[in-house]
Amino acid sequence: MAKHGDEQRLELLQGTLDMLILRTLQWGAQHGHGIGQAIRAQSDDLLKVETGSLYPALHRLVKRGWLKSEWGVSEANQRATYYRLTAAGKAQLSRERDRWSQLVDAIGRIMNPASASKE
């Protein structure tokens, strides 16, 4: 797995953090730190979610009903809030995937206009 310095990490597009959190929790309940670590690991260390962005996003997703939170004990034997995807969160993740695909296609048409005109 390639390691990247802070200057090589990518900034998250506005609105993508919610989608990444929902996707990460599709694999099962996780505490906040674990969610951040999973996003970082799955992106080959390109995406680092700062605490100041992660926890407000988690609270917002709970408030919207897309996540459920409950207390548990972490691998380090410390109390931690665990988050899990709700049925509404699964539905939202599906919508987010569709929107993401549309965005990728639209940007692709702009970045590679010759390829788009041949289709």
Secondary structure, DSSP 8 states (H G I E B T S, - for coil): -----GGGS----TTHHHHHHHHHHTT--EEHHHHHHHHHHHTTT-----HHHHHHHHHHHHHTTSEEEEEEE-TTS-EEEEEEE-HHHHHHHHHHHHHHHHHHHHHHHHH-HHHHHH-
